[in-house]
């Protein structure tokens, strides 16, 4: 049976940089051409990450401390394994923002010929 913990956790990410790749297609509406966003991929690059947990009722505090320490020591591996999940979630979030920006702005105002 898996060990379940309750409480709060925090992930601090330092120096986030990245590339946003927006893919879509143009649509005609009201005699104008607009960009319809299909995908908005954000590829983040970070310089450091730190995880912290607190659980007042943790039955195995030493184990939790060890796991957190291990995750913080090898955060690049943890981050790399989590990237597919992070990218999927970021796509959904970034697509909403990209759609908000492009819905009412004609395509020619976004991209110069």
The first five atom37 places (N, CA, C, CB, O) and aatype in JSON, in Angstrom:
{
  "aatype": [20, 20, 20, 20, 20, 20, 20, 20, 20, 20, 20, 20, 20, 20, 20, 20, 20, 20, 20, 20, 20, 20, 20, 20, 20, 20, 20, 20, 20, 20, 20, 20, 20, 20, 20, 20, 20, 20, 20, 20, 20, 20, 20, 20, 20, 20, 20, 20, 20, 20, 20, 20, 20, 20, 20, 20, 20, 20, 20, 20, 20, 20, 20, 20, 20, 20, 20, 20, 20, 20, 20, 20, 20, 20, 20, 20, 20, 20, 20, 20, 20, 20, 20, 20, 20, 20, 20, 20, 20, 20, 20, 20, 20, 20, 20, 20, 20, 20, 20, 20, 20, 20, 20, 20, 20, 20, 20, 20, 20, 20, 20, 20, 20],
  "atom_mask": [
    [1, 1, 1, 1, 1],
    [1, 1, 1, 1, 1],
    [1, 1, 1, 1, 1],
    [1, 1, 1, 1, 1],
    [1, 1, 1, 1, 1],
    [1, 1, 1, 1, 1],
    [1, 1, 1, 1, 1],
    [1, 1, 1, 1, 1],
    [1, 1, 1, 1, 1],
    [1, 1, 1, 1, 1],
    [1, 1, 1, 1, 1],
    [1, 1, 1, 1, 1],
    [1, 1, 1, 1, 1],
    [1, 1, 1, 1, 1],
    [1, 1, 1, 1, 1],
    [1, 1, 1, 1, 1],
    [1, 1, 1, 1, 1],
    [1, 1, 1, 1, 1],
    [1, 1, 1, 1, 1],
    [1, 1, 1, 1, 1],
    [1, 1, 1, 1, 1],
    [1, 1, 1, 1, 1],
    [1, 1, 1, 1, 1],
    [1, 1, 1, 1, 1],
    [1, 1, 1, 1, 1],
    [1, 1, 1, 1, 1],
    [1, 1, 1, 1, 1],
    [1, 1, 1, 1, 1],
    [1, 1, 1, 1, 1],
    [1, 1, 1, 1, 1],
    [1, 1, 1, 1, 1],
    [1, 1, 1, 1, 1],
    [1, 1, 1, 1, 1],
    [1, 1, 1, 1, 1],
    [1, 1, 1, 1, 1],
    [1, 1, 1, 1, 1],
    [1, 1, 1, 1, 1],
    [1, 1, 1, 1, 1],
    [1, 1, 1, 1, 1],
    [1, 1, 1, 1, 1],
    [1, 1, 1, 1, 1],
    [1, 1, 1, 1, 1],
    [1, 1, 1, 1, 1],
    [1, 1, 1, 1, 1],
    [1, 1, 1, 1, 1],
    [1, 1, 1, 1, 1],
    [1, 1, 1, 1, 1],
    [1, 1, 1, 1, 1],
    [1, 1, 1, 1, 1],
    [1, 1, 1, 1, 1],
    [1, 1, 1, 1, 1],
    [1, 1, 1, 1, 1],
    [1, 1, 1, 1, 1],
    [1, 1, 1, 1, 1],
    [1, 1, 1, 1, 1],
    [1, 1, 1, 1, 1],
    [1, 1, 1, 1, 1],
    [1, 1, 1, 1, 1],
    [1, 1, 1, 1, 1],
    [1, 1, 1, 1, 1],
    [1, 1, 1, 1, 1],
    [1, 1, 1, 1, 1],
    [1, 1, 1, 1, 1],
    [1, 1, 1, 1, 1],
    [1, 1, 1, 1, 1],
    [1, 1, 1, 1, 1],
    [1, 1, 1, 1, 1],
    [1, 1, 1, 1, 1],
    [1, 1, 1, 1, 1],
    [1, 1, 1, 1, 1],
    [1, 1, 1, 1, 1],
    [1, 1, 1, 1, 1],
    [1, 1, 1, 1, 1],
    [1, 1, 1, 1, 1],
    [1, 1, 1, 1, 1],
    [1, 1, 1, 1, 1],
    [1, 1, 1, 1, 1],
    [1, 1, 1, 1, 1],
    [1, 1, 1, 1, 1],
    [1, 1, 1, 1, 1],
    [1, 1, 1, 1, 1],
    [1, 1, 1, 1, 1],
    [1, 1, 1, 1, 1],
    [1, 1, 1, 1, 1],
    [1, 1, 1, 1, 1],
    [1, 1, 1, 1, 1],
    [1, 1, 1, 1, 1],
    [1, 1, 1, 1, 1],
    [1, 1, 1, 1, 1],
    [1, 1, 1, 1, 1],
    [1, 1, 1, 1, 1],
    [1, 1, 1, 1, 1],
    [1, 1, 1, 1, 1],
    [1, 1, 1, 1, 1],
    [1, 1, 1, 1, 1],
    [1, 1, 1, 1, 1],
    [1, 1, 1, 1, 1],
    [1, 1, 1, 1, 1],
    [1, 1, 1, 1, 1],
    [1, 1, 1, 1, 1],
    [1, 1, 1, 1, 1],
    [1, 1, 1, 1, 1],
    [1, 1, 1, 1, 1],
    [1, 1, 1, 1, 1],
    [1, 1, 1, 1, 1],
    [1, 1, 1, 1, 1],
    [1, 1, 1, 1, 1],
    [1, 1, 1, 1, 1],
    [1, 1, 1, 1, 1],
    [1, 1, 1, 1, 1],
    [1, 1, 1, 1, 1],
    [1, 1, 1, 1, 1],
    [1, 1, 1, 1, 1]
  ],
  "atom_positions": [
    [[0.85, -1.17, 0.0], [0.0, 0.0, 0.0], [0.9, 1.24, 0.0], [-0.97, 0.0, 1.22], [1.83, 1.32, 0.8]],
    [[0.62, 2.2, -0.88], [1.47, 3.4, -0.94], [1.32, 4.24, 0.32], [1.11, 4.24, -2.18], [0.27, 4.24, 0.97]],
    [[2.38, 4.94, 0.64], [2.35, 5.85, 1.78], [1.77, 7.17, 1.31], [3.77, 6.04, 2.41], [2.27, 7.76, 0.34]],
    [[0.75, 7.64, 1.97], [0.13, 8.92, 1.61], [0.45, 9.93, 2.69], [-1.41, 8.78, 1.41], [0.37, 9.64, 3.88]],
    [[0.8, 11.12, 2.26], [1.11, 12.18, 3.2], [0.13, 13.32, 3.0], [2.57, 12.67, 3.04], [-0.37, 13.54, 1.9]],
    [[-0.15, 14.02, 4.07], [-1.03, 15.18, 4.01], [-0.25, 16.37, 4.54], [-2.35, 14.95, 4.82], [0.66, 16.2, 5.36]],
    [[-0.59, 17.55, 4.09], [0.11, 18.74, 4.54], [0.34, 19.66, 3.37], [1.43, 18.38, 5.21], [-0.38, 19.61, 2.37]],
    [[1.33, 20.5, 3.51], [1.6, 21.45, 2.43], [2.96, 21.16, 1.81], [1.54, 22.9, 2.95], [3.85, 20.59, 2.45]],
    [[3.09, 21.55, 0.57], [4.37, 21.42, -0.1], [4.61, 22.66, -0.94], [4.43, 20.14, -0.97], [3.67, 23.36, -1.32]],
    [[5.86, 22.92, -1.23], [6.23, 24.06, -2.03], [7.35, 23.64, -2.98], [6.68, 25.26, -1.14], [8.27, 22.92, -2.59]],
    [[7.25, 24.09, -4.21], [8.32, 23.9, -5.18], [8.76, 25.29, -5.61], [7.85, 23.02, -6.4], [7.98, 26.03, -6.21]],
    [[9.99, 25.64, -5.3], [10.55, 26.93, -5.7], [11.44, 26.71, -6.92], [11.35, 27.6, -4.53], [12.34, 25.87, -6.89]],
    [[11.18, 27.46, -7.96], [11.96, 27.36, -9.19], [12.65, 28.7, -9.4], [11.06, 26.97, -10.43], [12.03, 29.75, -9.32]],
    [[13.95, 28.64, -9.67], [14.76, 29.85, -9.76], [15.23, 30.06, -11.2], [15.96, 29.78, -8.81], [15.6, 29.11, -11.89]],
    [[15.2, 31.32, -11.63], [15.64, 31.74, -12.96], [14.99, 30.93, -14.07], [17.15, 31.63, -13.07], [15.63, 30.11, -14.72]],
    [[13.72, 31.16, -14.27], [12.98, 30.47, -15.32], [13.14, 31.24, -16.62], [11.47, 30.32, -14.94], [12.84, 32.43, -16.69]],
    [[13.59, 30.56, -17.63], [13.67, 31.09, -18.99], [13.03, 30.04, -19.87], [15.17, 31.41, -19.43], [12.89, 28.88, -19.47]],
    [[12.63, 30.44, -21.04], [12.05, 29.43, -21.91], [11.72, 29.95, -23.28], [10.83, 28.87, -21.28], [11.89, 31.13, -23.59]],
    [[11.23, 29.05, -24.08], [10.81, 29.34, -25.43], [9.35, 28.99, -25.56], [11.67, 28.58, -26.47], [8.92, 27.91, -25.15]],
    [[8.59, 29.9, -26.13], [7.17, 29.66, -26.38], [6.99, 29.45, -27.88], [6.28, 30.84, -25.86], [7.31, 30.33, -28.67]],
    [[6.49, 28.29, -28.25], [6.23, 27.97, -29.65], [4.72, 27.88, -29.83], [6.93, 26.64, -30.07], [4.06, 27.02, -29.25]],
    [[4.18, 28.78, -30.63], [2.74, 28.82, -30.87], [2.48, 28.28, -32.27], [2.18, 30.27, -30.72], [3.05, 28.75, -33.25]],
    [[1.6, 27.29, -32.35], [1.2, 26.72, -33.63], [-0.3, 26.92, -33.79], [1.57, 25.21, -33.73], [-1.06, 26.82, -32.83]],
    [[-0.7, 27.19, -35.0], [-2.12, 27.38, -35.25], [-2.39, 27.5, -36.73], [-2.62, 28.61, -34.52], [-1.55, 27.17, -37.57]],
    [[-3.56, 27.97, -37.04], [-3.94, 28.18, -38.43], [-4.76, 29.46, -38.51], [-4.75, 26.96, -39.0], [-5.31, 29.93, -37.51]],
    [[-4.83, 30.02, -39.71], [-5.57, 31.26, -39.87], [-7.02, 30.96, -40.2], [-4.93, 32.14, -40.98], [-7.34, 29.99, -40.88]],
    [[-7.9, 31.83, -39.7], [-9.33, 31.72, -39.97], [-9.83, 33.09, -40.41], [-10.11, 31.21, -38.71], [-9.31, 34.13, -39.98]],
    [[-10.82, 33.08, -41.26], [-11.44, 34.32, -41.74], [-12.67, 34.61, -40.9], [-11.81, 34.23, -43.25], [-13.5, 33.74, -40.67]],
    [[-12.76, 35.87, -40.44], [-13.91, 36.29, -39.66], [-14.08, 37.8, -39.81], [-13.76, 35.87, -38.17], [-13.12, 38.55, -39.64]],
    [[-15.27, 38.23, -40.12], [-15.57, 39.67, -40.23], [-14.62, 40.38, -41.2], [-15.48, 40.33, -38.86], [-14.15, 41.48, -40.93]],
    [[-14.36, 39.75, -42.33], [-13.48, 40.31, -43.37], [-12.04, 40.52, -42.89], [-14.04, 41.62, -43.86], [-11.32, 41.34, -43.45]],
    [[-11.64, 39.8, -41.88], [-10.26, 39.84, -41.39], [-9.75, 38.41, -41.21], [-10.16, 40.63, -40.06], [-10.53, 37.46, -41.11]],
    [[-8.44, 38.29, -41.18], [-7.8, 37.01, -40.94], [-7.26, 37.0, -39.52], [-6.67, 36.74, -41.98], [-6.58, 37.94, -39.09]],
    [[-7.56, 35.92, -38.79], [-7.12, 35.79, -37.4], [-6.36, 34.49, -37.22], [-8.32, 35.85, -36.43], [-6.53, 33.54, -37.99]],
    [[-5.52, 34.45, -36.21], [-4.79, 33.23, -35.87], [-5.61, 32.43, -34.87], [-3.39, 33.55, -35.3], [-5.97, 32.93, -33.81]],
    [[-5.9, 31.19, -35.22], [-6.56, 30.26, -34.3], [-5.46, 29.39, -33.7], [-7.67, 29.38, -35.03], [-4.83, 28.61, -34.42]],
    [[-5.21, 29.5, -32.42], [-4.12, 28.78, -31.75], [-4.53, 27.33, -31.52], [-3.74, 29.47, -30.41], [-5.56, 27.05, -30.9]],
    [[-3.69, 26.41, -32.02], [-3.92, 24.98, -31.81], [-3.06, 24.43, -30.68], [-3.64, 24.21, -33.1], [-3.48, 23.53, -29.94]],
    [[-1.85, 24.98, -30.55], [-0.91, 24.48, -29.54], [-0.01, 25.63, -29.13], [-0.08, 23.28, -30.08], [0.39, 26.45, -29.95]],
    [[0.31, 25.68, -27.86], [1.24, 26.68, -27.33], [2.2, 25.96, -26.39], [0.48, 27.85, -26.58], [1.92, 25.78, -25.21]],
    [[3.33, 25.56, -26.93], [4.31, 24.79, -26.16], [5.31, 25.72, -25.51], [5.04, 23.77, -27.07], [5.94, 26.54, -26.17]],
    [[5.45, 25.59, -24.2], [6.45, 26.35, -23.46], [7.51, 25.38, -22.98], [5.82, 27.13, -22.26], [7.21, 24.43, -22.25]],
    [[8.74, 25.61, -23.4], [9.86, 24.76, -23.01], [10.69, 25.52, -21.97], [10.74, 24.36, -24.26], [11.57, 26.3, -22.33]],
    [[10.4, 25.28, -20.68], [11.12, 26.03, -19.65], [12.53, 25.5, -19.4], [10.34, 26.0, -18.35], [12.8, 24.3, -19.52]],
    [[13.42, 26.42, -19.06], [14.77, 26.09, -18.63], [14.94, 26.77, -17.28], [15.87, 26.55, -19.68], [14.68, 27.97, -17.15]],
    [[15.37, 26.04, -16.29], [15.52, 26.61, -14.95], [16.94, 26.38, -14.45], [14.49, 26.0, -13.98], [17.61, 25.43, -14.86]],
    [[17.38, 27.26, -13.54], [18.74, 27.1, -13.01], [18.76, 26.3, -11.71], [19.37, 28.46, -12.79], [19.78, 25.7, -11.37]],
    [[17.64, 26.3, -10.97], [17.61, 25.55, -9.72], [16.17, 25.31, -9.3], [18.38, 26.3, -8.61], [15.26, 26.04, -9.69]],
    [[15.97, 24.27, -8.5], [14.65, 23.94, -8.0], [14.8, 23.39, -6.58], [13.92, 22.92, -8.94], [15.74, 22.64, -6.29]],
    [[13.87, 23.77, -5.71], [13.91, 23.27, -4.34], [12.51, 22.88, -3.9], [14.5, 24.32, -3.37], [11.55, 23.64, -4.07]],
    [[12.4, 21.69, -3.34], [11.14, 21.15, -2.84], [11.15, 21.21, -1.32], [10.92, 19.68, -3.33], [12.17, 20.92, -0.68]],
    [[10.02, 21.58, -0.74], [9.88, 21.51, 0.72], [8.5, 20.97, 1.05], [10.1, 22.9, 1.39], [7.52, 21.25, 0.36]],
    [[8.43, 20.19, 2.11], [7.18, 19.57, 2.57], [7.0, 19.82, 4.06], [7.16, 18.05, 2.26], [7.98, 19.92, 4.81]],
    [[5.75, 19.91, 4.47], [5.47, 19.95, 5.91], [4.21, 19.14, 6.17], [5.32, 21.42, 6.43], [3.18, 19.33, 5.52]],
    [[4.32, 18.24, 7.11], [3.19, 17.4, 7.5], [3.3, 17.14, 8.99], [3.15, 16.06, 6.68], [4.17, 16.39, 9.44]],
    [[2.43, 17.76, 9.74], [2.46, 17.63, 11.2], [2.23, 16.18, 11.64], [1.39, 18.53, 11.82], [2.72, 15.78, 12.7]],
    [[1.5, 15.42, 10.86], [1.14, 14.06, 11.26], [1.87, 12.99, 10.44], [-0.36, 13.86, 11.12], [1.39, 11.86, 10.32]],
    [[3.02, 13.34, 9.9], [3.79, 12.41, 9.08], [4.23, 11.22, 9.93], [5.03, 13.12, 8.45], [4.95, 11.4, 10.92]],
    [[3.81, 9.99, 9.57], [4.21, 8.83, 10.36], [5.68, 8.46, 10.17], [3.34, 7.63, 10.0], [6.25, 7.73, 10.99]],
    [[6.31, 8.97, 9.1], [7.71, 8.64, 8.82], [8.49, 9.91, 8.49], [7.8, 7.63, 7.65], [8.93, 10.08, 7.35]],
    [[8.67, 10.82, 9.44], [9.33, 12.09, 9.14], [10.77, 11.93, 8.64], [9.33, 12.98, 10.36], [11.21, 12.71, 7.8]],
    [[11.49, 10.93, 9.13], [12.86, 10.72, 8.68], [12.88, 10.31, 7.21], [13.56, 9.66, 9.54], [13.72, 10.77, 6.44]],
    [[11.95, 9.44, 6.83], [11.86, 9.0, 5.44], [11.48, 10.18, 4.54], [10.83, 7.86, 5.3], [12.05, 10.35, 3.46]],
    [[10.53, 10.98, 4.98], [10.11, 12.15, 4.21], [11.28, 13.1, 4.02], [8.94, 12.87, 4.89], [11.51, 13.6, 2.92]],
    [[12.03, 13.36, 5.09], [13.19, 14.24, 5.01], [14.22, 13.69, 4.03], [13.83, 14.43, 6.4], [14.81, 14.45, 3.26]],
    [[14.44, 12.38, 4.07], [15.4, 11.76, 3.16], [14.95, 11.88, 1.7], [15.59, 10.28, 3.54], [15.76, 12.2, 0.83]],
    [[13.67, 11.63, 1.44], [13.14, 11.72, 0.07], [13.23, 13.15, -0.45], [11.67, 11.23, 0.02], [13.61, 13.37, -1.6]],
    [[12.88, 14.12, 0.39], [12.97, 15.53, -0.01], [14.42, 15.91, -0.28], [12.37, 16.46, 1.09], [14.71, 16.59, -1.27]],
    [[15.33, 15.48, 0.57], [16.75, 15.76, 0.38], [17.26, 15.13, -0.92], [17.56, 15.24, 1.57], [18.02, 15.76, -1.66]],
    [[16.84, 13.91, -1.18], [17.22, 13.22, -2.42], [16.67, 13.95, -3.64], [16.72, 11.76, -2.4], [17.39, 14.15, -4.62]],
    [[15.4, 14.35, -3.57], [14.79, 15.09, -4.68], [15.5, 16.42, -4.91], [13.29, 15.33, -4.41], [15.7, 16.82, -6.05]],
    [[15.88, 17.11, -3.83], [16.58, 18.38, -3.97], [18.0, 18.2, -4.5], [16.61, 19.11, -2.64], [18.51, 19.06, -5.22]],
    [[18.63, 17.1, -4.15], [19.99, 16.83, -4.64], [19.99, 16.45, -6.11], [20.64, 15.72, -3.81], [20.91, 16.8, -6.85]],
    [[18.97, 15.73, -6.53], [18.89, 15.24, -7.91], [17.69, 15.83, -8.63], [18.81, 13.7, -7.93], [16.99, 15.14, -9.37]],
    [[17.46, 17.13, -8.41], [16.27, 17.77, -8.96], [16.25, 17.73, -10.48], [16.19, 19.2, -8.49], [15.18, 17.7, -11.08]],
    [[17.42, 17.74, -11.13], [17.43, 17.71, -12.61], [16.81, 16.42, -13.14], [18.88, 17.86, -13.14], [16.1, 16.44, -14.15]],
    [[17.07, 15.31, -12.47], [16.48, 14.03, -12.88], [14.97, 14.06, -12.64], [17.13, 12.85, -12.1], [14.19, 13.66, -13.5]],
    [[14.57, 14.53, -11.45], [13.14, 14.63, -11.11], [12.44, 15.55, -12.11], [12.94, 15.16, -9.66], [11.37, 15.22, -12.62]],
    [[13.04, 16.69, -12.38], [12.49, 17.66, -13.31], [12.36, 17.06, -14.72], [13.36, 18.93, -13.35], [11.34, 17.23, -15.38]],
    [[13.4, 16.36, -15.15], [13.37, 15.74, -16.47], [12.26, 14.72, -16.62], [14.69, 15.09, -16.76], [11.61, 14.63, -17.66]],
    [[12.04, 13.94, -15.57], [10.97, 12.93, -15.61], [9.59, 13.57, -15.56], [11.13, 11.95, -14.45], [8.64, 13.04, -16.12]],
    [[9.49, 14.71, -14.89], [8.19, 15.39, -14.77], [7.86, 16.25, -15.99], [8.18, 16.25, -13.52], [6.72, 16.67, -16.15]],
    [[8.85, 16.52, -16.85], [8.64, 17.44, -17.97], [7.46, 17.08, -18.88], [9.87, 17.49, -18.79], [6.72, 17.99, -19.25]],
    [[7.24, 15.82, -19.25], [6.07, 15.54, -20.1], [4.75, 15.98, -19.45], [6.0, 14.04, -20.41], [3.88, 16.51, -20.13]],
    [[4.62, 15.77, -18.15], [3.4, 16.21, -17.45], [3.34, 17.73, -17.37], [3.34, 15.61, -16.04], [2.29, 18.33, -17.56]],
    [[4.49, 18.34, -17.09], [4.56, 19.8, -17.0], [4.22, 20.43, -18.35], [5.96, 20.25, -16.52], [3.46, 21.39, -18.41]],
    [[4.78, 19.88, -19.43], [4.54, 20.44, -20.76], [3.07, 20.34, -21.15], [5.4, 19.73, -21.8], [2.53, 21.28, -21.74]],
    [[2.42, 19.23, -20.84], [0.99, 19.1, -21.15], [0.17, 20.14, -20.4], [0.49, 17.69, -20.81], [-0.71, 20.77, -20.98]],
    [[0.46, 20.31, -19.12], [-0.27, 21.3, -18.31], [0.03, 22.71, -18.81], [0.1, 21.18, -16.82], [-0.88, 23.54, -18.9]],
    [[1.29, 22.99, -19.12], [1.65, 24.32, -19.61], [0.99, 24.63, -20.94], [3.18, 24.45, -19.74], [0.6, 25.77, -21.19]],
    [[0.86, 23.62, -21.81], [0.2, 23.83, -23.1], [-1.24, 24.3, -22.89], [0.21, 22.54, -23.94], [-1.68, 25.24, -23.55]],
    [[-1.94, 23.66, -21.99], [-3.33, 24.06, -21.74], [-3.41, 25.49, -21.22], [-4.0, 23.09, -20.74], [-4.27, 26.27, -21.65]],
    [[-2.52, 25.84, -20.3], [-2.52, 27.19, -19.73], [-2.1, 28.22, -20.77], [-1.59, 27.25, -18.5], [-2.78, 29.23, -20.95]],
    [[-0.98, 27.97, -21.44], [-0.46, 28.94, -22.4], [-1.38, 29.11, -23.61], [0.93, 28.52, -22.87], [-1.46, 30.19, -24.18]],
    [[-2.08, 28.04, -24.0], [-3.01, 28.13, -25.12], [-4.14, 29.1, -24.8], [-3.57, 26.74, -25.47], [-4.58, 29.86, -25.66]],
    [[-4.61, 29.08, -23.57], [-5.68, 30.01, -23.16], [-5.2, 31.45, -23.3], [-6.12, 29.72, -21.7], [-5.91, 32.29, -23.85]],
    [[-3.98, 31.73, -22.8], [-3.45, 33.09, -22.91], [-3.19, 33.48, -24.36], [-2.15, 33.22, -22.11], [-3.5, 34.6, -24.77]],
    [[-2.64, 32.56, -25.14], [-2.37, 32.86, -26.55], [-3.66, 33.11, -27.31], [-1.59, 31.71, -27.2], [-3.73, 34.02, -28.14]],
    [[-4.69, 32.32, -27.03], [-5.99, 32.54, -27.68], [-6.57, 33.89, -27.29], [-6.96, 31.41, -27.32], [-7.14, 34.58, -28.13]],
    [[-6.44, 34.25, -26.01], [-6.93, 35.57, -25.57], [-6.24, 36.7, -26.33], [-6.72, 35.73, -24.06], [-6.86, 37.7, -26.66]],
    [[-4.94, 36.53, -26.59], [-4.19, 37.57, -27.29], [-4.5, 37.63, -28.77], [-2.72, 37.34, -27.09], [-4.42, 38.71, -29.37]],
    [[-4.84, 36.51, -29.38], [-5.01, 36.49, -30.83], [-6.45, 36.5, -31.31], [-4.34, 35.29, -31.39], [-6.7, 36.69, -32.5]],
    [[-7.4, 36.31, -30.43], [-8.81, 36.21, -30.83], [-9.32, 37.46, -31.51], [-9.67, 35.9, -29.63], [-10.04, 37.38, -32.51]],
    [[-8.96, 38.63, -30.99], [-9.5, 39.88, -31.52], [-8.48, 40.73, -32.26], [-10.08, 40.68, -30.4], [-8.78, 41.86, -32.65]],
    [[-7.29, 40.2, -32.46], [-6.25, 40.95, -33.16], [-6.05, 40.32, -34.53], [-4.91, 40.96, -32.35], [-5.7, 39.14, -34.63]],
    [[-6.26, 41.08, -35.6], [-6.05, 40.52, -36.94], [-4.61, 40.01, -37.11], [-6.35, 41.59, -38.02], [-3.66, 40.55, -36.55]],
    [[-4.5, 38.95, -37.89], [-3.21, 38.28, -38.08], [-2.14, 39.23, -38.6], [-3.37, 37.11, -39.03], [-0.99, 39.13, -38.19]],
    [[-2.5, 40.15, -39.5], [-1.51, 41.06, -40.09], [-0.92, 42.0, -39.03], [-2.15, 41.88, -41.21], [0.16, 42.55, -39.24]],
    [[-1.61, 42.19, -37.9], [-1.06, 43.02, -36.83], [-0.1, 42.23, -35.95], [-2.19, 43.61, -35.98], [0.72, 42.82, -35.23]],
    [[-0.19, 40.93, -35.99], [0.7, 40.08, -35.2], [1.98, 39.78, -35.98], [0.0, 38.76, -34.81], [3.08, 39.85, -35.44]],
    [[1.82, 39.46, -37.26], [2.94, 39.09, -38.11], [3.03, 40.06, -39.28], [2.8, 37.62, -38.63], [2.08, 40.21, -40.05]],
    [[4.16, 40.72, -39.39], [4.36, 41.64, -40.51], [4.71, 40.86, -41.76], [5.47, 42.68, -40.2], [5.4, 39.84, -41.68]],
    [[4.24, 41.32, -42.92], [4.58, 40.61, -44.17], [6.04, 40.74, -44.53], [3.73, 41.12, -45.31], [6.47, 40.2, -45.55]]
  ]
}
